[in-house]
């Protein structure tokens, strides 16, 4: 069974967050998938990405969501 995951970040995020961070998220996600714990992997990935984004892009008063909050599984 083939397992592949990718984190796609826009240029603003990419400028502040190193590739090694995304590599770690993907490594954790595919590791969980390999252990037949894909749902746990998704939960951990979303939590990890949320923490990274909150660190570099904290919510401020008046912020609005520019994009939908959802996970894309292909």
PDB file of N, CA, C, O and CB in Angstrom:
ATOM      1  N   UNK A   1       0.847  -1.173   0.000  1.00  0.00           N
ATOM      2  CA  UNK A   1       0.000   0.000   0.000  1.00  0.00           C
ATOM      3  C   UNK A   1       0.891   1.234   0.000  1.00  0.00           C
ATOM      4  O   UNK A   1       1.813   1.358   0.807  1.00  0.00           O
ATOM      5  CB  UNK A   1      -0.963  -0.001   1.219  1.00  0.00           C
ATOM      6  N   UNK A   2       0.601   2.126  -0.907  1.00  0.00           N
ATOM      7  CA  UNK A   2       1.386   3.358  -1.005  1.00  0.00           C
ATOM      8  C   UNK A   2       0.822   4.413  -0.063  1.00  0.00           C
ATOM      9  O   UNK A   2      -0.392   4.594   0.031  1.00  0.00           O
ATOM     10  CB  UNK A   2       1.400   3.886  -2.457  1.00  0.00           C
ATOM     11  N   UNK A   3       1.715   5.104   0.629  1.00  0.00           N
ATOM     12  CA  UNK A   3       1.308   6.183   1.527  1.00  0.00           C
ATOM     13  C   UNK A   3       2.077   7.441   1.147  1.00  0.00           C
ATOM     14  O   UNK A   3       3.306   7.438   1.074  1.00  0.00           O
ATOM     15  CB  UNK A   3       1.559   5.803   3.026  1.00  0.00           C
ATOM     16  N   UNK A   4       1.343   8.501   0.909  1.00  0.00           N
ATOM     17  CA  UNK A   4       1.959   9.756   0.501  1.00  0.00           C
ATOM     18  C   UNK A   4       1.182  10.891   1.149  1.00  0.00           C
ATOM     19  O   UNK A   4      -0.049  10.874   1.168  1.00  0.00           O
ATOM     20  CB  UNK A   4       1.986   9.903  -1.055  1.00  0.00           C
ATOM     21  N   UNK A   5       1.876  11.852   1.664  1.00  0.00           N
ATOM     22  CA  UNK A   5       1.240  13.038   2.237  1.00  0.00           C
ATOM     23  C   UNK A   5       2.067  14.254   1.856  1.00  0.00           C
ATOM     24  O   UNK A   5       3.279  14.168   1.659  1.00  0.00           O
ATOM     25  CB  UNK A   5       1.100  12.920   3.792  1.00  0.00           C
ATOM     26  N   UNK A   6       1.391  15.378   1.758  1.00  0.00           N
ATOM     27  CA  UNK A   6       2.068  16.619   1.395  1.00  0.00           C
ATOM     28  C   UNK A   6       1.391  17.773   2.121  1.00  0.00           C
ATOM     29  O   UNK A   6       0.164  17.825   2.206  1.00  0.00           O
ATOM     30  CB  UNK A   6       2.049  16.842  -0.150  1.00  0.00           C
ATOM     31  N   UNK A   7       2.180  18.685   2.635  1.00  0.00           N
ATOM     32  CA  UNK A   7       1.665  19.926   3.208  1.00  0.00           C
ATOM     33  C   UNK A   7       1.923  21.008   2.170  1.00  0.00           C
ATOM     34  O   UNK A   7       3.060  21.203   1.738  1.00  0.00           O
ATOM     35  CB  UNK A   7       2.344  20.272   4.606  1.00  0.00           C
ATOM     36  N   UNK A   8       0.875  21.705   1.774  1.00  0.00           N
ATOM     37  CA  UNK A   8       0.996  22.770   0.783  1.00  0.00           C
ATOM     38  C   UNK A   8       0.788  24.102   1.498  1.00  0.00           C
ATOM     39  O   UNK A   8      -0.296  24.379   2.013  1.00  0.00           O
ATOM     40  CB  UNK A   8      -0.037  22.585  -0.390  1.00  0.00           C
ATOM     41  N   UNK A   9       1.828  24.915   1.524  1.00  0.00           N
ATOM     42  CA  UNK A   9       1.765  26.216   2.199  1.00  0.00           C
ATOM     43  C   UNK A   9       1.898  27.329   1.168  1.00  0.00           C
ATOM     44  O   UNK A   9       2.602  27.181   0.169  1.00  0.00           O
ATOM     45  CB  UNK A   9       2.878  26.338   3.282  1.00  0.00           C
ATOM     46  N   UNK A  10       1.222  28.438   1.416  1.00  0.00           N
ATOM     47  CA  UNK A  10       1.368  29.566   0.494  1.00  0.00           C
ATOM     48  C   UNK A  10       2.703  30.267   0.735  1.00  0.00           C
ATOM     49  O   UNK A  10       3.418  29.942   1.683  1.00  0.00           O
ATOM     50  CB  UNK A  10       0.193  30.567   0.659  1.00  0.00           C
ATOM     51  N   UNK A  11       3.031  31.213  -0.113  1.00  0.00           N
ATOM     52  CA  UNK A  11       4.357  31.843  -0.062  1.00  0.00           C
ATOM     53  C   UNK A  11       4.598  32.605   1.246  1.00  0.00           C
ATOM     54  O   UNK A  11       5.729  32.642   1.731  1.00  0.00           O
ATOM     55  CB  UNK A  11       4.521  32.792  -1.239  1.00  0.00           C
ATOM     56  N   UNK A  12       3.561  33.209   1.821  1.00  0.00           N
ATOM     57  CA  UNK A  12       3.725  33.931   3.085  1.00  0.00           C
ATOM     58  C   UNK A  12       4.090  33.006   4.228  1.00  0.00           C
ATOM     59  O   UNK A  12       4.951  33.328   5.047  1.00  0.00           O
ATOM     60  CB  UNK A  12       2.458  34.684   3.426  1.00  0.00           C
ATOM     61  N   UNK A  13       3.441  31.867   4.285  1.00  0.00           N
ATOM     62  CA  UNK A  13       3.750  30.874   5.313  1.00  0.00           C
ATOM     63  C   UNK A  13       5.109  30.256   5.036  1.00  0.00           C
ATOM     64  O   UNK A  13       5.921  30.084   5.945  1.00  0.00           O
ATOM     65  CB  UNK A  13       2.661  29.779   5.372  1.00  0.00           C
ATOM     66  N   UNK A  14       5.347  29.926   3.787  1.00  0.00           N
ATOM     67  CA  UNK A  14       6.612  29.293   3.400  1.00  0.00           C
ATOM     68  C   UNK A  14       7.814  30.169   3.746  1.00  0.00           C
ATOM     69  O   UNK A  14       8.891  29.658   4.051  1.00  0.00           O
ATOM     70  CB  UNK A  14       6.611  28.987   1.904  1.00  0.00           C
ATOM     71  N   UNK A  15       7.630  31.485   3.697  1.00  0.00           N
ATOM     72  CA  UNK A  15       8.729  32.404   4.009  1.00  0.00           C
ATOM     73  C   UNK A  15       9.095  32.386   5.496  1.00  0.00           C
ATOM     74  O   UNK A  15      10.212  32.749   5.863  1.00  0.00           O
ATOM     75  CB  UNK A  15       8.356  33.823   3.589  1.00  0.00           C
ATOM     76  N   UNK A  16       8.163  31.966   6.349  1.00  0.00           N
ATOM     77  CA  UNK A  16       8.406  31.994   7.793  1.00  0.00           C
ATOM     78  C   UNK A  16       8.611  30.619   8.419  1.00  0.00           C
ATOM     79  O   UNK A  16       9.181  30.511   9.504  1.00  0.00           O
ATOM     80  CB  UNK A  16       7.268  32.670   8.472  1.00  0.00           C
ATOM     81  N   UNK A  17       8.154  29.578   7.751  1.00  0.00           N
ATOM     82  CA  UNK A  17       8.207  28.231   8.327  1.00  0.00           C
ATOM     83  C   UNK A  17       9.119  27.365   7.463  1.00  0.00           C
ATOM     84  O   UNK A  17       8.895  27.225   6.261  1.00  0.00           O
ATOM     85  CB  UNK A  17       6.775  27.600   8.432  1.00  0.00           C
ATOM     86  N   UNK A  18      10.131  26.796   8.071  1.00  0.00           N
ATOM     87  CA  UNK A  18      11.095  25.983   7.337  1.00  0.00           C
ATOM     88  C   UNK A  18      10.523  24.659   6.855  1.00  0.00           C
ATOM     89  O   UNK A  18       9.602  24.109   7.460  1.00  0.00           O
ATOM     90  CB  UNK A  18      12.291  25.722   8.195  1.00  0.00           C
ATOM     91  N   UNK A  19      11.072  24.162   5.776  1.00  0.00           N
ATOM     92  CA  UNK A  19      10.627  22.894   5.198  1.00  0.00           C
ATOM     93  C   UNK A  19      10.739  21.746   6.198  1.00  0.00           C
ATOM     94  O   UNK A  19       9.937  20.813   6.168  1.00  0.00           O
ATOM     95  CB  UNK A  19      11.439  22.573   3.948  1.00  0.00           C
ATOM     96  N   UNK A  20      11.734  21.814   7.085  1.00  0.00           N
ATOM     97  CA  UNK A  20      11.912  20.740   8.068  1.00  0.00           C
ATOM     98  C   UNK A  20      10.686  20.576   8.967  1.00  0.00           C
ATOM     99  O   UNK A  20      10.410  19.477   9.447  1.00  0.00           O
ATOM    100  CB  UNK A  20      13.144  21.014   8.924  1.00  0.00           C
ATOM    101  N   UNK A  21       9.953  21.664   9.194  1.00  0.00           N
ATOM    102  CA  UNK A  21       8.741  21.590  10.018  1.00  0.00           C
ATOM    103  C   UNK A  21       7.688  20.750   9.304  1.00  0.00           C
ATOM    104  O   UNK A  21       7.087  19.857   9.902  1.00  0.00           O
ATOM    105  CB  UNK A  21       8.186  23.012  10.323  1.00  0.00           C
ATOM    106  N   UNK A  22       7.470  21.039   8.025  1.00  0.00           N
ATOM    107  CA  UNK A  22       6.475  20.290   7.249  1.00  0.00           C
ATOM    108  C   UNK A  22       6.913  18.842   7.068  1.00  0.00           C
ATOM    109  O   UNK A  22       6.088  17.929   7.094  1.00  0.00           O
ATOM    110  CB  UNK A  22       6.250  20.951   5.874  1.00  0.00           C
ATOM    111  N   UNK A  23       8.205  18.639   6.887  1.00  0.00           N
ATOM    112  CA  UNK A  23       8.709  17.266   6.760  1.00  0.00           C
ATOM    113  C   UNK A  23       8.389  16.454   8.013  1.00  0.00           C
ATOM    114  O   UNK A  23       8.038  15.278   7.921  1.00  0.00           O
ATOM    115  CB  UNK A  23      10.230  17.269   6.506  1.00  0.00           C
ATOM    116  N   UNK A  24       8.508  17.079   9.175  1.00  0.00           N
ATOM    117  CA  UNK A  24       8.182  16.398  10.427  1.00  0.00           C
ATOM    118  C   UNK A  24       6.704  16.055  10.529  1.00  0.00           C
ATOM    119  O   UNK A  24       6.346  14.968  10.981  1.00  0.00           O
ATOM    120  CB  UNK A  24       8.587  17.255  11.606  1.00  0.00           C
ATOM    121  N   UNK A  25       5.848  16.975  10.112  1.00  0.00           N
ATOM    122  CA  UNK A  25       4.402  16.726  10.126  1.00  0.00           C
ATOM    123  C   UNK A  25       4.072  15.553   9.210  1.00  0.00           C
ATOM    124  O   UNK A  25       3.309  14.662   9.585  1.00  0.00           O
ATOM    125  CB  UNK A  25       3.617  17.993   9.688  1.00  0.00           C
ATOM    126  N   UNK A  26       4.645  15.556   8.016  1.00  0.00           N
ATOM    127  CA  UNK A  26       4.399  14.472   7.061  1.00  0.00           C
ATOM    128  C   UNK A  26       4.944  13.149   7.598  1.00  0.00           C
ATOM    129  O   UNK A  26       4.286  12.115   7.479  1.00  0.00           O
ATOM    130  CB  UNK A  26       5.040  14.797   5.696  1.00  0.00           C
ATOM    131  N   UNK A  27       6.117  13.175   8.175  1.00  0.00           N
ATOM    132  CA  UNK A  27       6.716  11.953   8.733  1.00  0.00           C
ATOM    133  C   UNK A  27       5.814  11.356   9.818  1.00  0.00           C
ATOM    134  O   UNK A  27       5.591  10.146   9.848  1.00  0.00           O
ATOM    135  CB  UNK A  27       8.122  12.254   9.314  1.00  0.00           C
ATOM    136  N   UNK A  28       5.301  12.205  10.703  1.00  0.00           N
ATOM    137  CA  UNK A  28       4.393  11.727  11.750  1.00  0.00           C
ATOM    138  C   UNK A  28       3.102  11.167  11.152  1.00  0.00           C
ATOM    139  O   UNK A  28       2.624  10.113  11.570  1.00  0.00           O
ATOM    140  CB  UNK A  28       4.068  12.861  12.731  1.00  0.00           C
ATOM    141  N   UNK A  29       2.548  11.871  10.182  1.00  0.00           N
ATOM    142  CA  UNK A  29       1.292  11.438   9.567  1.00  0.00           C
ATOM    143  C   UNK A  29       1.448  10.096   8.866  1.00  0.00           C
ATOM    144  O   UNK A  29       0.634   9.194   9.060  1.00  0.00           O
ATOM    145  CB  UNK A  29       0.799  12.487   8.575  1.00  0.00           C
ATOM    146  N   UNK A  30       2.482   9.961   8.059  1.00  0.00           N
ATOM    147  CA  UNK A  30       2.670   8.696   7.342  1.00  0.00           C
ATOM    148  C   UNK A  30       3.053   7.571   8.296  1.00  0.00           C
ATOM    149  O   UNK A  30       2.734   6.410   8.040  1.00  0.00           O
ATOM    150  CB  UNK A  30       3.743   8.850   6.261  1.00  0.00           C
ATOM    151  N   UNK A  31       3.732   7.900   9.388  1.00  0.00           N
ATOM    152  CA  UNK A  31       4.034   6.889  10.398  1.00  0.00           C
ATOM    153  C   UNK A  31       2.768   6.337  11.024  1.00  0.00           C
ATOM    154  O   UNK A  31       2.627   5.127  11.199  1.00  0.00           O
ATOM    155  CB  UNK A  31       4.933   7.468  11.476  1.00  0.00           C
ATOM    156  N   UNK A  32       1.846   7.232  11.363  1.00  0.00           N
ATOM    157  CA  UNK A  32       0.557   6.791  11.900  1.00  0.00           C
ATOM    158  C   UNK A  32      -0.199   5.959  10.861  1.00  0.00           C
ATOM    159  O   UNK A  32      -0.808   4.943  11.196  1.00  0.00           O
ATOM    160  CB  UNK A  32      -0.294   8.007  12.336  1.00  0.00           C
ATOM    161  N   UNK A  33      -0.156   6.393   9.610  1.00  0.00           N
ATOM    162  CA  UNK A  33      -0.847   5.645   8.554  1.00  0.00           C
ATOM    163  C   UNK A  33      -0.271   4.240   8.436  1.00  0.00           C
ATOM    164  O   UNK A  33      -1.014   3.273   8.269  1.00  0.00           O
ATOM    165  CB  UNK A  33      -0.738   6.382   7.200  1.00  0.00           C
ATOM    166  N   UNK A  34       1.042   4.128   8.523  1.00  0.00           N
ATOM    167  CA  UNK A  34       1.695   2.825   8.449  1.00  0.00           C
ATOM    168  C   UNK A  34       1.321   1.908   9.598  1.00  0.00           C
ATOM    169  O   UNK A  34       1.410   0.686   9.481  1.00  0.00           O
ATOM    170  CB  UNK A  34       3.181   3.001   8.419  1.00  0.00           C
ATOM    171  N   UNK A  35       0.901   2.499  10.711  1.00  0.00           N
ATOM    172  CA  UNK A  35       0.461   1.730  11.883  1.00  0.00           C
ATOM    173  C   UNK A  35      -1.056   1.540  11.892  1.00  0.00           C
ATOM    174  O   UNK A  35      -1.630   1.142  12.906  1.00  0.00           O
ATOM    175  CB  UNK A  35       0.907   2.428  13.175  1.00  0.00           C
ATOM    176  N   UNK A  36      -1.709   1.831  10.746  1.00  0.00           N
ATOM    177  CA  UNK A  36      -3.170   1.743  10.626  1.00  0.00           C
ATOM    178  C   UNK A  36      -3.882   2.646  11.630  1.00  0.00           C
ATOM    179  O   UNK A  36      -4.921   2.280  12.179  1.00  0.00           O
ATOM    180  CB  UNK A  36      -3.627   0.299  10.820  1.00  0.00           C
ATOM    181  N   UNK A  37      -3.313   3.826  11.863  1.00  0.00           N
ATOM    182  CA  UNK A  37      -3.890   4.815  12.780  1.00  0.00           C
ATOM    183  C   UNK A  37      -3.993   6.166  12.060  1.00  0.00           C
ATOM    184  O   UNK A  37      -3.578   7.200  12.583  1.00  0.00           O
ATOM    185  CB  UNK A  37      -3.025   4.945  14.085  1.00  0.00           C
ATOM    186  N   UNK A  38      -4.554   6.127  10.858  1.00  0.00           N
ATOM    187  CA  UNK A  38      -4.605   7.326  10.029  1.00  0.00           C
ATOM    188  C   UNK A  38      -5.383   8.461  10.701  1.00  0.00           C
ATOM    189  O   UNK A  38      -4.955   9.615  10.648  1.00  0.00           O
ATOM    190  CB  UNK A  38      -5.230   6.998   8.686  1.00  0.00           C
ATOM    191  N   UNK A  39      -6.511   8.150  11.325  1.00  0.00           N
ATOM    192  CA  UNK A  39      -7.293   9.205  11.985  1.00  0.00           C
ATOM    193  C   UNK A  39      -6.465   9.895  13.066  1.00  0.00           C
ATOM    194  O   UNK A  39      -6.490  11.121  13.182  1.00  0.00           O
ATOM    195  CB  UNK A  39      -8.584   8.620  12.599  1.00  0.00           C
ATOM    196  N   UNK A  40      -5.730   9.111  13.858  1.00  0.00           N
ATOM    197  CA  UNK A  40      -4.853   9.701  14.879  1.00  0.00           C
ATOM    198  C   UNK A  40      -3.786  10.572  14.226  1.00  0.00           C
ATOM    199  O   UNK A  40      -3.428  11.627  14.751  1.00  0.00           O
ATOM    200  CB  UNK A  40      -4.190   8.596  15.733  1.00  0.00           C
ATOM    201  N   UNK A  41      -3.282  10.125  13.078  1.00  0.00           N
ATOM    202  CA  UNK A  41      -2.280  10.897  12.355  1.00  0.00           C
ATOM    203  C   UNK A  41      -2.813  12.230  11.872  1.00  0.00           C
ATOM    204  O   UNK A  41      -2.125  13.247  11.953  1.00  0.00           O
ATOM    205  CB  UNK A  41      -1.767  10.110  11.189  1.00  0.00           C
ATOM    206  N   UNK A  42      -4.053  12.225  11.364  1.00  0.00           N
ATOM    207  CA  UNK A  42      -4.671  13.478  10.924  1.00  0.00           C
ATOM    208  C   UNK A  42      -4.849  14.437  12.100  1.00  0.00           C
ATOM    209  O   UNK A  42      -4.574  15.631  11.984  1.00  0.00           O
ATOM    210  CB  UNK A  42      -6.031  13.202  10.254  1.00  0.00           C
ATOM    211  N   UNK A  43      -5.310  13.906  13.228  1.00  0.00           N
ATOM    212  CA  UNK A  43      -5.516  14.755  14.409  1.00  0.00           C
ATOM    213  C   UNK A  43      -4.195  15.388  14.836  1.00  0.00           C
ATOM    214  O   UNK A  43      -4.133  16.591  15.089  1.00  0.00           O
ATOM    215  CB  UNK A  43      -6.124  13.936  15.578  1.00  0.00           C
ATOM    216  N   UNK A  44      -3.147  14.582  14.917  1.00  0.00           N
ATOM    217  CA  UNK A  44      -1.845  15.110  15.332  1.00  0.00           C
ATOM    218  C   UNK A  44      -1.326  16.130  14.316  1.00  0.00           C
ATOM    219  O   UNK A  44      -0.773  17.159  14.702  1.00  0.00           O
ATOM    220  CB  UNK A  44      -0.827  13.961  15.503  1.00  0.00           C
ATOM    221  N   UNK A  45      -1.501  15.850  13.020  1.00  0.00           N
ATOM    222  CA  UNK A  45      -1.033  16.773  11.983  1.00  0.00           C
ATOM    223  C   UNK A  45      -1.744  18.120  12.086  1.00  0.00           C
ATOM    224  O   UNK A  45      -1.105  19.169  12.000  1.00  0.00           O
ATOM    225  CB  UNK A  45      -1.252  16.169  10.589  1.00  0.00           C
ATOM    226  N   UNK A  46      -3.057  18.092  12.268  1.00  0.00           N
ATOM    227  CA  UNK A  46      -3.816  19.341  12.378  1.00  0.00           C
ATOM    228  C   UNK A  46      -3.389  20.113  13.625  1.00  0.00           C
ATOM    229  O   UNK A  46      -3.236  21.333  13.575  1.00  0.00           O
ATOM    230  CB  UNK A  46      -5.337  19.054  12.418  1.00  0.00           C
ATOM    231  N   UNK A  47      -3.196  19.415  14.735  1.00  0.00           N
ATOM    232  CA  UNK A  47      -2.731  20.085  15.957  1.00  0.00           C
ATOM    233  C   UNK A  47      -1.343  20.690  15.760  1.00  0.00           C
ATOM    234  O   UNK A  47      -1.089  21.818  16.182  1.00  0.00           O
ATOM    235  CB  UNK A  47      -2.711  19.096  17.135  1.00  0.00           C
ATOM    236  N   UNK A  48      -0.451  19.945  15.125  1.00  0.00           N
ATOM    237  CA  UNK A  48       0.914  20.433  14.902  1.00  0.00           C
ATOM    238  C   UNK A  48       0.927  21.656  13.997  1.00  0.00           C
ATOM    239  O   UNK A  48       1.592  22.649  14.290  1.00  0.00           O
ATOM    240  CB  UNK A  48       1.782  19.332  14.296  1.00  0.00           C
ATOM    241  N   UNK A  49       0.191  21.576  12.901  1.00  0.00           N
ATOM    242  CA  UNK A  49       0.140  22.701  11.965  1.00  0.00           C
ATOM    243  C   UNK A  49      -0.510  23.911  12.637  1.00  0.00           C
ATOM    244  O   UNK A  49      -0.055  25.039  12.447  1.00  0.00           O
ATOM    245  CB  UNK A  49      -0.637  22.312  10.679  1.00  0.00           C
ATOM    246  N   UNK A  50      -1.557  23.691  13.413  1.00  0.00           N
ATOM    247  CA  UNK A  50      -2.203  24.786  14.134  1.00  0.00           C
ATOM    248  C   UNK A  50      -1.248  25.495  15.074  1.00  0.00           C
ATOM    249  O   UNK A  50      -1.249  26.723  15.160  1.00  0.00           O
ATOM    250  CB  UNK A  50      -3.388  24.269  14.912  1.00  0.00           C
ATOM    251  N   UNK A  51      -0.433  24.723  15.778  1.00  0.00           N
ATOM    252  CA  UNK A  51       0.541  25.316  16.706  1.00  0.00           C
ATOM    253  C   UNK A  51       1.586  26.135  15.960  1.00  0.00           C
ATOM    254  O   UNK A  51       1.962  27.220  16.404  1.00  0.00           O
ATOM    255  CB  UNK A  51       1.229  24.222  17.533  1.00  0.00           C
ATOM    256  N   UNK A  52       2.054  25.620  14.835  1.00  0.00           N
ATOM    257  CA  UNK A  52       3.054  26.341  14.031  1.00  0.00           C
ATOM    258  C   UNK A  52       2.461  27.642  13.499  1.00  0.00           C
ATOM    259  O   UNK A  52       3.094  28.694  13.574  1.00  0.00           O
ATOM    260  CB  UNK A  52       3.557  25.460  12.856  1.00  0.00           C
ATOM    261  N   UNK A  53       1.255  27.567  12.966  1.00  0.00           N
ATOM    262  CA  UNK A  53       0.631  28.769  12.414  1.00  0.00           C
ATOM    263  C   UNK A  53       0.339  29.796  13.503  1.00  0.00           C
ATOM    264  O   UNK A  53       0.514  30.994  13.280  1.00  0.00           O
ATOM    265  CB  UNK A  53      -0.658  28.406  11.681  1.00  0.00           C
ATOM    266  N   UNK A  54      -0.102  29.347  14.673  1.00  0.00           N
ATOM    267  CA  UNK A  54      -0.376  30.276  15.776  1.00  0.00           C
ATOM    268  C   UNK A  54       0.893  30.987  16.226  1.00  0.00           C
ATOM    269  O   UNK A  54       0.851  32.152  16.622  1.00  0.00           O
ATOM    270  CB  UNK A  54      -1.005  29.531  16.959  1.00  0.00           C
ATOM    271  N   UNK A  55       2.013  30.287  16.166  1.00  0.00           N
ATOM    272  CA  UNK A  55       3.288  30.889  16.567  1.00  0.00           C
ATOM    273  C   UNK A  55       3.702  31.992  15.600  1.00  0.00           C
ATOM    274  O   UNK A  55       4.148  33.058  16.025  1.00  0.00           O
ATOM    275  CB  UNK A  55       4.385  29.819  16.645  1.00  0.00           C
ATOM    276  N   UNK A  56       3.560  31.743  14.323  1.00  0.00           N
ATOM    277  CA  UNK A  56       4.035  32.693  13.311  1.00  0.00           C
ATOM    278  C   UNK A  56       2.971  33.701  12.867  1.00  0.00           C
ATOM    279  O   UNK A  56       3.294  34.787  12.385  1.00  0.00           O
ATOM    280  CB  UNK A  56       4.532  31.938  12.108  1.00  0.00           C
ATOM    281  N   UNK A  57       1.715  33.331  13.033  1.00  0.00           N
ATOM    282  CA  UNK A  57       0.611  34.183  12.584  1.00  0.00           C
ATOM    283  C   UNK A  57      -0.470  34.226  13.660  1.00  0.00           C
ATOM    284  O   UNK A  57      -1.557  33.685  13.459  1.00  0.00           O
ATOM    285  CB  UNK A  57       0.023  33.669  11.237  1.00  0.00           C
ATOM    286  N   UNK A  58      -0.187  34.864  14.807  1.00  0.00           N
ATOM    287  CA  UNK A  58      -1.169  34.883  15.899  1.00  0.00           C
ATOM    288  C   UNK A  58      -2.445  35.622  15.492  1.00  0.00           C
ATOM    289  O   UNK A  58      -2.421  36.564  14.699  1.00  0.00           O
ATOM    290  CB  UNK A  58      -0.561  35.538  17.150  1.00  0.00           C
ATOM    291  N   UNK A  59      -3.547  35.166  16.057  1.00  0.00           N
ATOM    292  CA  UNK A  59      -4.835  35.808  15.805  1.00  0.00           C
ATOM    293  C   UNK A  59      -4.842  37.173  16.485  1.00  0.00           C
ATOM    294  O   UNK A  59      -4.422  37.314  17.633  1.00  0.00           O
ATOM    295  CB  UNK A  59      -6.018  34.923  16.317  1.00  0.00           C
ATOM    296  N   UNK A  60      -5.322  38.162  15.764  1.00  0.00           N
ATOM    297  CA  UNK A  60      -5.461  39.504  16.323  1.00  0.00           C
ATOM    298  C   UNK A  60      -6.915  39.948  16.185  1.00  0.00           C
ATOM    299  O   UNK A  60      -7.672  39.377  15.400  1.00  0.00           O
ATOM    300  CB  UNK A  60      -4.502  40.511  15.614  1.00  0.00           C
ATOM    301  N   UNK A  61      -7.295  40.952  16.940  1.00  0.00           N
ATOM    302  CA  UNK A  61      -8.668  41.465  16.891  1.00  0.00           C
ATOM    303  C   UNK A  61      -9.026  41.855  15.465  1.00  0.00           C
ATOM    304  O   UNK A  61      -8.246  42.514  14.779  1.00  0.00           O
ATOM    305  CB  UNK A  61      -8.838  42.676  17.839  1.00  0.00           C
ATOM    306  N   UNK A  62     -10.193  41.450  15.029  1.00  0.00           N
ATOM    307  CA  UNK A  62     -10.661  41.812  13.699  1.00  0.00           C
ATOM    308  C   UNK A  62     -10.213  40.880  12.591  1.00  0.00           C
ATOM    309  O   UNK A  62     -10.585  41.072  11.433  1.00  0.00           O
ATOM    310  CB  UNK A  62     -10.214  43.171  13.383  1.00  0.00           C
ATOM    311  N   UNK A  63      -9.412  39.866  12.930  1.00  0.00           N
ATOM    312  CA  UNK A  63      -8.992  38.899  11.909  1.00  0.00           C
ATOM    313  C   UNK A  63     -10.200  38.157  11.348  1.00  0.00           C
ATOM    314  O   UNK A  63     -11.158  37.869  12.065  1.00  0.00           O
ATOM    315  CB  UNK A  63      -7.975  37.894  12.494  1.00  0.00           C
ATOM    316  N   UNK A  64     -10.137  37.861  10.081  1.00  0.00           N
ATOM    317  CA  UNK A  64     -11.163  37.026   9.457  1.00  0.00           C
ATOM    318  C   UNK A  64     -10.474  35.859   8.769  1.00  0.00           C
ATOM    319  O   UNK A  64      -9.323  35.962   8.346  1.00  0.00           O
ATOM    320  CB  UNK A  64     -12.028  37.845   8.441  1.00  0.00           C
ATOM    321  N   UNK A  65     -11.179  34.768   8.664  1.00  0.00           N
ATOM    322  CA  UNK A  65     -10.667  33.600   7.969  1.00  0.00           C
ATOM    323  C   UNK A  65     -10.662  33.885   6.474  1.00  0.00           C
ATOM    324  O   UNK A  65     -11.704  34.213   5.906  1.00  0.00           O
ATOM    325  CB  UNK A  65     -11.510  32.338   8.295  1.00  0.00           C
ATOM    326  N   UNK A  66      -9.527  33.766   5.840  1.00  0.00           N
ATOM    327  CA  UNK A  66      -9.441  34.005   4.407  1.00  0.00           C
ATOM    328  C   UNK A  66      -9.746  32.748   3.608  1.00  0.00           C
ATOM    329  O   UNK A  66     -10.165  32.827   2.453  1.00  0.00           O
ATOM    330  CB  UNK A  66      -8.067  34.526   4.046  1.00  0.00           C
ATOM    331  N   UNK A  67      -9.536  31.594   4.219  1.00  0.00           N
ATOM    332  CA  UNK A  67      -9.764  30.319   3.541  1.00  0.00           C
ATOM    333  C   UNK A  67     -10.628  29.427   4.412  1.00  0.00           C
ATOM    334  O   UNK A  67     -10.700  29.606   5.628  1.00  0.00           O
ATOM    335  CB  UNK A  67      -8.427  29.619   3.209  1.00  0.00           C
ATOM    336  N   UNK A  68     -11.287  28.459   3.774  1.00  0.00           N
ATOM    337  CA  UNK A  68     -12.063  27.479   4.526  1.00  0.00           C
ATOM    338  C   UNK A  68     -11.143  26.646   5.403  1.00  0.00           C
ATOM    339  O   UNK A  68     -10.002  26.370   5.033  1.00  0.00           O
ATOM    340  CB  UNK A  68     -12.866  26.573   3.577  1.00  0.00           C
ATOM    341  N   UNK A  69     -11.640  26.250   6.559  1.00  0.00           N
ATOM    342  CA  UNK A  69     -10.907  25.357   7.451  1.00  0.00           C
ATOM    343  C   UNK A  69     -11.324  23.928   7.132  1.00  0.00           C
ATOM    344  O   UNK A  69     -12.369  23.463   7.587  1.00  0.00           O
ATOM    345  CB  UNK A  69     -11.174  25.702   8.958  1.00  0.00           C
ATOM    346  N   UNK A  70     -10.518  23.248   6.361  1.00  0.00           N
ATOM    347  CA  UNK A  70     -10.822  21.855   6.070  1.00  0.00           C
ATOM    348  C   UNK A  70      -9.572  21.113   5.622  1.00  0.00           C
ATOM    349  O   UNK A  70      -8.594  21.701   5.161  1.00  0.00           O
ATOM    350  CB  UNK A  70     -11.908  21.757   5.002  1.00  0.00           C
ATOM    351  N   UNK A  71      -9.645  19.823   5.775  1.00  0.00           N
ATOM    352  CA  UNK A  71      -8.573  18.925   5.386  1.00  0.00           C
ATOM    353  C   UNK A  71      -8.930  18.352   4.027  1.00  0.00           C
ATOM    354  O   UNK A  71     -10.080  17.969   3.812  1.00  0.00           O
ATOM    355  CB  UNK A  71      -8.352  17.795   6.445  1.00  0.00           C
ATOM    356  N   UNK A  72      -7.992  18.281   3.111  1.00  0.00           N
ATOM    357  CA  UNK A  72      -8.246  17.701   1.801  1.00  0.00           C
ATOM    358  C   UNK A  72      -7.574  16.346   1.741  1.00  0.00           C
ATOM    359  O   UNK A  72      -6.355  16.236   1.870  1.00  0.00           O
ATOM    360  CB  UNK A  72      -7.739  18.626   0.661  1.00  0.00           C
ATOM    361  N   UNK A  73      -8.377  15.317   1.545  1.00  0.00           N
ATOM    362  CA  UNK A  73      -7.859  13.958   1.392  1.00  0.00           C
ATOM    363  C   UNK A  73      -8.174  13.515  -0.021  1.00  0.00           C
ATOM    364  O   UNK A  73      -9.327  13.546  -0.451  1.00  0.00           O
ATOM    365  CB  UNK A  73      -8.473  12.970   2.453  1.00  0.00           C
ATOM    366  N   UNK A  74      -7.144  13.102  -0.739  1.00  0.00           N
ATOM    367  CA  UNK A  74      -7.335  12.688  -2.133  1.00  0.00           C
ATOM    368  C   UNK A  74      -7.132  11.195  -2.233  1.00  0.00           C
ATOM    369  O   UNK A  74      -7.244  10.627  -3.319  1.00  0.00           O
ATOM    370  CB  UNK A  74      -6.363  13.436  -3.087  1.00  0.00           C
TER     371      UNK A  74
END
